[in-house]
């Protein structure tokens, strides 16, 4: 494996895929289940898939922690989806339902929703609470990753 190869975790089956730099990530499919690796739409994840995404992806992972009863979360959902179109394939975007995954939300120390968590190399590098529009989400995420 080349140092420049990216490790991309499929949101459909959880398999880790090696993606060479010359390969167009937008066209890539999972080697195990054949699902598109990027769809320009955030995937809903459970606790196990959340861990797999942040632990095994070599690209940053942006997580929207939300709940179905949360008005600001519902307002931000289409904006987060638009942000996926702006940020993929340089970044993986996923959604974690804090009502369905309360133990994960508690472990993460979520105190308010919606909350965005940004991970790089398996570690949280930034956190932001409150609803944002797509451009603000993309701008915030990119700004946090500047070295």
MARZA-633506 format. One record per residue: residue in one letter; x, y, z of N, C-alpha, C in turn. Coordinates in steps of 0.02 Angstrom, whole numbers, padded with zeros to 5 digits, always signed. Layout:
# MARZA-633506
aXYZXYZXYZ...
END
This chain:
# MARZA-633506
x+00042-00059+00000+00000+00000+00000+00044+00062+00000x+00030+00108-00044+00066+00171-00048+00048+00216+00011x+00095+00259+00030+00080+00307+00084+00023+00354+00065x+00013+00365+00001-00038+00411-00022-00106+00377-00030x-00109+00310-00025-00173+00276-00029-00217+00297+00029x-00281+00306+00016-00329+00324+00068-00366+00262+00089x-00381+00257+00153-00423+00204+00180-00493+00234+00190x-00542+00207+00153-00610+00233+00155-00656+00177+00179x-00694+00192+00232-00741+00143+00260-00809+00151+00226x-00834+00097+00201-00901+00096+00169-00954+00107+00223x-01000+00154+00210-01054+00166+00258-01108+00113+00254x-01110+00075+00200-01161+00023+00192-01144-00041+00229x-01081-00064+00222-01063-00129+00252-01006-00124+00304x-00972-00068+00307-00918-00059+00355-00850-00085+00333x-00845-00110+00272-00780-00134+00247-00733-00076+00235x-00669-00087+00249-00619-00036+00235-00590-00048+00166x-00590+00005+00126-00568+00001+00056-00505+00044+00046x-00456+00017+00010-00396+00055-00008-00411+00092-00073x-00399+00157-00072-00414+00199-00130-00350+00235-00151x-00321+00214-00208-00260+00248-00232-00274+00321-00250x-00224+00364-00245-00235+00436-00258-00259+00452-00329x-00239+00411-00377-00259+00424-00446-00331+00404-00461x-00362+00369-00416-00431+00345-00425-00480+00399-00404x-00530+00413-00445-00582+00462-00430-00626+00434-00375x-00622+00464-00316-00659+00439-00258-00735+00444-00269x-00757+00492-00308-00829+00500-00320-00858+00441-00361x-00814+00406-00397-00836+00349-00437-00822+00282-00403x-00786+00283-00347-00765+00221-00314-00823+00183-00282x-00818+00117-00285-00868+00073-00254-00833+00028-00203x-00871+00006-00154-00845-00039-00103-00827-00106-00135x-00769-00132-00118-00747-00196-00144-00787-00254-00116x-00821-00245-00060-00859-00299-00030-00932-00298-00052x-00967-00241-00045-01039-00239-00059-01057-00201-00123x-01008-00170-00154-01017-00133-00218-01055-00067-00211x-01071-00046-00150-01104+00019-00140-01055+00075-00156x-01081+00132-00178-01038+00190-00190-01006+00211-00124x-00941+00226-00125-00907+00248-00064-00927+00319-00045x-00946+00359-00094-00969+00427-00081-01031+00440-00121x-01082+00468-00088-01146+00481-00121-01167+00553-00117x-01124+00596-00088-01141+00667-00076-01202+00672-00030x-01210+00623+00014-01264+00623+00062-01239+00590+00126x-01250+00621+00184-01225+00591+00246-01261+00526+00263x-01225+00479+00290-01253+00414+00309-01273+00415+00383x-01330+00385+00398-01349+00375+00468-01309+00316+00495x-01279+00324+00553-01237+00271+00581-01259+00254+00651x-01248+00191+00670-01258+00170+00739-01191+00175+00775x-01189+00154+00837-01128+00161+00876-01069+00123+00847x-01080+00062+00824-01026+00022+00796-01000+00053+00731x-01045+00075+00688-01022+00105+00625-00989+00173+00638x-01013+00209+00687-00980+00272+00706-00907+00260+00725x-00895+00210+00768-00826+00194+00789-00784+00173+00729x-00812+00132+00687-00775+00108+00628-00757+00167+00583x-00804+00213+00572-00791+00270+00529-00734+00314+00557x-00736+00328+00622-00685+00373+00648-00618+00338+00659x-00619+00273+00672-00557+00236+00685-00520+00214+00622x-00556+00200+00568-00525+00169+00510-00519+00213+00448x-00555+00268+00444-00549+00312+00387-00485+00352+00391x-00450+00359+00336-00391+00402+00336-00409+00474+00318x-00471+00486+00299-00495+00553+00287-00532+00577+00350x-00539+00643+00359-00576+00668+00417-00650+00647+00414x-00680+00641+00472-00750+00622+00478-00787+00676+00516x-00840+00703+00485-00882+00754+00516-00947+00721+00537x-00963+00726+00601-01022+00692+00630-01073+00744+00652x-01135+00735+00631-01191+00776+00654-01228+00735+00707x-01225+00756+00770-01261+00723+00823-01328+00759+00829x-01383+00722+00822-01449+00752+00817-01501+00707+00850x-01563+00728+00851-01620+00687+00874-01682+00708+00835x-01727+00660+00823-01786+00675+00782-01833+00726+00812x-01834+00734+00878-01879+00781+00910-01851+00852+00912x-01789+00861+00891-01754+00925+00896-01769+00968+00835x-01804+01024+00845-01820+01069+00790-01759+01096+00753x-01710+01124+00788-01649+01148+00754-01613+01092+00716x-01615+01030+00742-01584+00973+00708-01620+00960+00642x-01686+00962+00643-01724+00950+00582-01713+01006+00531x-01704+01067+00556-01690+01123+00511-01621+01116+00480x-01573+01090+00517-01505+01085+00493-01494+01024+00448x-01537+00974+00452-01528+00912+00414-01517+00923+00339x-01559+00963+00305-01546+00973+00233-01482+01013+00221x-01463+01056+00267-01401+01094+00260-01340+01048+00268x-01344+01001+00314-01290+00952+00323-01283+00909+00261x-01340+00891+00231-01339+00853+00169-01307+00893+00113x-01322+00957+00108-01290+01000+00057-01215+01005+00070x-01196+01009+00134-01125+01013+00151-01088+00950+00129x-01123+00893+00132-01092+00830+00108-01072+00837+00035x-01113+00867-00005-01097+00878-00075-01037+00925-00084x-01027+00970-00037-00970+01016-00040-00905+00985-00014x-00910+00941+00034-00851+00916+00069-00826+00847+00047x-00872+00805+00022-00850+00739-00002-00815+00746-00068x-00765+00707-00083-00738+00649-00047-00678+00664-00002x-00664+00728+00010-00608+00745+00054-00624+00730+00127x-00688+00722+00142-00710+00712+00210-00771+00666+00208x-00780+00625+00260-00839+00582+00267-00888+00618+00313x-00952+00622+00294-01004+00651+00336-01053+00597+00357x-01066+00594+00423-01113+00545+00450-01157+00579+00502x-01215+00548+00514-01263+00572+00563-01272+00520+00617x-01271+00542+00680-01280+00498+00737-01341+00522+00776x-01393+00480+00779-01455+00496+00814-01443+00484+00889x-01441+00539+00928-01426+00533+00999-01483+00500+01038x-01544+00502+01011-01600+00468+01044-01594+00392+01035x-01574+00371+00976-01566+00299+00962-01501+00272+00990x-01451+00315+01000-01385+00294+01024-01366+00334+01087x-01406+00331+01141-01393+00373+01199-01326+00358+01234x-01304+00295+01233-01241+00279+01266-01182+00310+01229x-01185+00310+01162-01132+00341+01123-01132+00416+01135x-01191+00447+01134-01196+00519+01146-01169+00537+01215x-01185+00496+01265-01160+00508+01333-01084+00502+01336x-01057+00451+01303-00984+00441+01301-00950+00500+01268x-00983+00529+01218-00955+00586+01182-00963+00652+01221x-01001+00651+01275-01012+00711+01315-01056+00761+01280x-01105+00737+01242-01151+00782+01207-01198+00814+01257x-01198+00880+01259-01240+00917+01306-01297+00953+01272x-01290+00965+01208-01341+00999+01169-01337+00976+01097x-01394+00980+01063-01396+00960+00993-01430+01014+00953x-01415+01020+00890-01365+00982+00852-01294+01000+00873x-01251+00951+00871-01179+00961+00883-01140+00928+00827x-01093+00966+00800-01047+00938+00750-00983+00919+00785x-00959+00859+00769-00895+00834+00794-00851+00820+00733x-00789+00843+00735-00743+00831+00680-00686+00788+00705x-00675+00732+00670-00622+00685+00688-00570+00681+00633x-00508+00674+00654-00453+00661+00607-00406+00613+00642x-00388+00559+00607-00343+00510+00636-00372+00476+00698x-00438+00469+00701-00470+00436+00757-00480+00479+00819x-00460+00543+00815-00466+00587+00873-00510+00646+00857x-00549+00668+00906-00590+00728+00897-00544+00789+00895x-00552+00829+00843-00511+00889+00835-00551+00953+00844x-00618+00949+00838-00659+01009+00847-00731+00989+00861x-00767+01036+00892-00837+01025+00910-00872+01092+00905x-00933+01090+00879-00973+01151+00872-01046+01134+00883x-01079+01170+00928-01151+01159+00940-01191+01213+00907x-01253+01196+00888-01298+01244+00858-01306+01232+00783x-01365+01251+00759-01380+01241+00688-01341+01290+00645x-01320+01266+00586-01283+01307+00538-01309+01291+00468x-01296+01337+00422-01313+01322+00352-01255+01285+00320x-01266+01261+00259-01216+01218+00225-01149+01253+00217x-01150+01315+00195-01087+01352+00184-01049+01360+00250x-01085+01374+00304-01053+01381+00369-01024+01316+00394x-01061+01261+00383-01036+01195+00403-00972+01180+00366x-00973+01188+00299-00914+01173+00259-00856+01219+00278x-00869+01283+00286-00816+01330+00305-00786+01314+00372x-00829+01298+00421-00805+01282+00488-00761+01219+00486x-00785+01167+00452-00748+01103+00449-00680+01113+00416x-00679+01149+00360-00616+01160+00325-00568+01201+00367x-00594+01251+00402-00551+01294+00444-00519+01254+00501x-00556+01205+00528-00529+01165+00584-00472+01119+00561x-00469+01104+00497-00419+01057+00472-00356+01091+00445x-00357+01156+00442-00297+01192+00419-00242+01182+00471x-00184+01165+00447-00127+01153+00494-00091+01215+00512
END
